[in-house]
Each structure stands twice: as structure tokens, then as C-alpha cells.
Amino acid sequence: MKTFQTIEPLETPSQNEAEEMSIYGIRKVSIEYFYLGMYGYRDLKDAVAQAKRDLKASVKKI
């Protein structure tokens, strides 16, 4: 059975940080990653495609 690690959401900027970001036009974005084993993928379709390749390869070995 596979277990998945829950990753806590990023902290919101403090008032000071938010003000500085506003002054300089800096914006904060969060990027989701999908992890399969030790590898991270930015797109779910890429992670699923790799998982299917891994499954196919493991079936051939049996």
C-alpha cells in the first residue's frame, strides 16, 4: 500500500513582506508538483504516463 506525504500549504506573506512585494511589483505563486517515487512532475498527465510506463515495465519482468 502506498502512502502519500501531505505537504503543508505555504505561509502567507507577513504584512511587511506584502507591502514590500506591492512596492516592487513582486508576486508570489504556488506551483503544484506531483511526485512518483523520487521524481516530481509539474503536470499530472506526465506523472500518470510515467506510472503507466513503470507498470508496463514491471509486468514484462514477471
N, C-alpha and C positions, 0 to 999 in steps of 0.2 A: 504494500500500500504506500503510495506516495504522499508525503506531507508537504505542504506549502508554507513558506515563511510569510507572515504578514508584515508588511513594511508600513511603518507609521507615516502619516502624511507630513509633508514638510511644514515647518513652522511658518507662520505668517510674519512678515517683517514688523519690527517694532515701529513705534510712531516716528522715532528718529530716522530709522532706516527708510521708512516710507516717504518721509519728507525729502531725504537726500535723493532717493530714486526719482521722485517727482521733479526735483530741481534739474537733474541731469538727464531726464528722459529715459531712465533705466526701467525696464520691466522684467518681471520675474515670471518664468513659465515652468511648468512641470512637464516632464516627459515620462511617459509610461514605458516600461520595459517588460517584456515577457521572457521569463527565464525557463530554459530547458536544460537541466543539468547545470553545467558551469557557464553556459553561454546565454547571453542576453540578446533579445531581438526587439527592435522598435515596432515591428508590425506583427500582429498575431498570426497573420497568414504565413509569414516566414517561419515562425516557431512551429506552427502546425505542420508545414511542409517538411521541416527537418525531423519532427517527431515521426511522421509517416515514413521518411527515408530510414530512420533508425529502426523502426518496427519491421520494415521490409528486410533490412539487412540482418536483423536478429532472427527472423523466420528462416532465412536462407541457411543460417548456420546450424539449425536444428536438424 
